[in-house]
Amino acid sequence: MSTETDSEQTRSTEEIQEAKPLIEVLHPENPLPPVEVEDLPRALQNSIKAMGWEKLAPVQSLAIPYLLAERDMMVQSRTGSGKTGAFVLPLLEKLDPEKNYCQALILVPTRELAQQVTHEVENLGRDTAVRSVSVYGGVGYKNQLNAFKEGAHIVVGTAGRILDHLIRGSLDLKRIQYLIFDEADRMMSMGSYPDMREIASYLPKNRTSFMFSATYPSSVRRLAGQFLRNPGFLSLSHNDQTGFDTEHVFIEVPGMDKDRALIRIIELENPESAIIFCNTKAKVEYLSTVLKRFGYDADPITSDLTQKARDRVLDRLRRHGLRFLVATDVAARGIDISNLSHVFNFEIPDDPESYVHRTGRTGRAGASGIAITLAAPTEKPALKTIAKRFDVDLAERKLPTEEDVQKIASERLTGFLEAKLRKLNRIERERLERLKPLAKALSESEDEVSLLAMVMDEYYQKALHAPPVVPEEKIEQQGNQGSESGDGGNSGKRKRRRRSRG
């Protein structure tokens, strides 16, 4: 999970394109022509220039026409590509500031992203009368309630707190015209789907829905099938030979710290299921043991396994009974699992061809995924040679810090606890009242606060190590859900697409 954002398009589009390989674009059926800055209203042009943008980023130029045309879309674009502007700009053009109620809902995975998107709305909408508000958990309700009363036109928020307001009756979404999912894959990894599923009943059927995501694993495609109606698919990726729908990243990690670094990365990514590749049987056994000690459901698969044991492990993975499979290249031959969202290379393969075989195990069957390679400083040259040989667009990410993990863990736990609180019955709430004085006293004591932390960690670990709740396959074709019954559609399937060079 990347901690980067694209809220500030500080570099020119020319600089972005020079730093990346040539972009390959997959267009939907009946593609619309791109727009440029001069095609936008004068107020938005002025805001764009004030922000220092020389021209629209590719994702903005290509995606904006579809939202203006009110066509439901799935857009695949990386974090940092300028995608926030791709939905903020057309929303600012389409919304009516004289109507003092919520007209657009933007769902995001974290409070940080909610703040960034709201900041972007304020900057780009500085010459408009459009009002926006950030809505997220872990803070008081007062400012959010005041913004609703003042008639915020755009509500940007995390699913849990949005649902809280809907249940309380403090937020009305019956008249929204636009629903945006920003970083949908991260929302799934944060465990937001149960809340999103409940939000669906508060939404009007007649709306335009847009989904942005860096990857489209099967769970995200099913989410799109539940909320979007016959969506088109627009993908901005980079040409590679290992599978168009796989994002390739590497993280530089000190060689002696790879095991702890992997644990940190897994906690942030929170994949539904994944294969982790090592070069030797000894490393496979070691790493699977490490994962188990940290509470993860992991099994090794090496050439030493009997066929019966091998089949048992693979069957668990296919049935979602196993989250992590740790394997060597030889042992993984013949494995065909269609729903993997992640592949981790704990070690760079000795044979460059193996990189293609490893990473090709995600992004199958029309879905997309991510391949993450942990590379020691001495391994980076070899990895870059592999990327060049196979024309892989390999992006570098920073190793997440403990502070990054703490921030996500705190936000994830807050969401879990708020969801649990919403479901308490009257008797359970009465019992809760008895313990509030104790909780307050413990939180105010430096010595005793560890008791609270211990209880929270126990709950968090149970929630973390359970597979994320994702849409079931049977609901993939439900179409645009809302307060009225949806009329289906084939929103979970991709139509034939046109390729072009951008």
Number of C-alpha atoms within 10 A of each C-alpha: 18 16 15 11 18 18 21 18 22 14 12 14 18 11 10 16 14 9 9 12 16 14 17 17 22 22 22 21 14 9 15 14 11 15 16 15 19 11 10 15 13 12 15 23 20 16 18 22 13 13 15 13 18 16 17 20 23 23 25 24 18 24 26 24 18 21 20 15 11 16 18 26 25 26 28 24 20 21 19 16 22 22 28 25 26 23 26 22 23 21 23 22 16 14 18 15 16 10 12 15 23 23 25 24 22 24 26 25 27 23 19 18 23 23 19 18 27 24 17 20 25 19 15 23 23 16 14 15 14 22 23 23 25 23 27 27 20 13 10 9 15 8 13 20 15 13 17 21 13 12 20 22 27 26 29 28 27 26 27 29 21 22 22 20 16 16 15 8 9 15 20 16 18 17 15 21 21 24 23 21 22 25 24 26 26 23 21 24 23 26 24 25 22 16 18 20 18 15 21 17 15 19 23 20 23 18 22 24 25 27 27 25 22 27 26 26 27 26 25 26 27 25 29 31 27 26 31 32 29 24 28 25 21 25 28 21 22 21 18 20 13 23 19 20 25 30 26 21 17 21 21 19 20 14 15 9 10 18 16 14 22 24 15 18 20 17 19 22 17 23 22 22 22 26 28 25 27 21 18 15 20 11 18 23 17 14 24 21 16 16 20 13 11 12 14 22 18 24 23 23 24 19 14 10 13 11 10 8 12 16 13 11 19 19 14 14 22 16 9 14 14 20 23 24 23 27 26 23 21 14 18 19 11 7 10 12 16 16 23 26 27 28 27 24 23 22 19 22 20 11 11 16 12 15 22 18 14 22 25 20 26 28 28 21 12 14 22 25 28 26 25 24 26 26 22 18 12 11 15 16 12 15 20 15 13 21 20 13 12 17 15 24 23 22 12 13 15 12 19 17 12 11 9 13 15 12 15 20 19 15 20 21 22 19 24 19 15 15 18 10 13 13 10 12 9 9 8 11 13 11 10 14 10 10 10 11 11 12 15 12 11 17 16 11 10 8 9 13 15 13 13 14 13 11 10 15 16 11 14 18 15 10 15 22 15 14 19 20 15 19 21 12 14 8 14 24 24 24 26 29 25 19 14 13 13 17 12 18 18 16 28 25 19 17 15 12 17 13 13 10 11 15
